Amino acid sequence: MIIEQKEYSEALLEQVNHLLGQLSSSASPLTAKDLRSILESDASRLLIAKNAGVVVGMLTLMIFRIPTGLRGLIEDIVVCESVRRKGIGALLIQSAINIAEAEGARTLDLTSRPERHAANQLYEKLGFSKRDSNVYRMCLRI
């Protein structure tokens, strides 16, 4: 089951941090304040996949207005290692697509490292196309 998470709980924080550890070895665990900020933001939506009441996947969808129109961006997609390849990632992404379309977003972007072959195949299967673009990053905090 995929839901847009709106309510904070300590159990949610623990489960999100468990997934965050599977997403990035360099990411710091979220604090209660961090998670509340995501849940309360008008620009971000936390979509979670639950199985038997346990969070087994998540993504963050941002919808924001820029001069060229309303845009969407998917970040921090992760599915628990124990349930990967069961369609949960596809359900999360399709839910994000549905929300972005309903909100009137002109485009929906996401990025993925080239070595994530299965993920990249999934994104293309769901209708995303690779852009010929450079992505630049400046680290502002270490």
Secondary structure as GFF3:
##gff-version 3
##sequence-region A 1 142
A	DSSP	beta_strand	2	5	.	.	.	ID=ss1
A	DSSP	alpha_helix	10	23	.	.	.	ID=ss2
A	DSSP	alpha_helix	32	40	.	.	.	ID=ss3
A	DSSP	beta_strand	44	51	.	.	.	ID=ss4
A	DSSP	beta_strand	54	66	.	.	.	ID=ss5
A	DSSP	beta_strand	69	79	.	.	.	ID=ss6
A	DSSP	three_ten_helix	81	83	.	.	.	ID=ss7
A	DSSP	alpha_helix	88	103	.	.	.	ID=ss8
A	DSSP	beta_strand	107	109	.	.	.	ID=ss9
A	DSSP	alpha_helix	117	125	.	.	.	ID=ss10
###
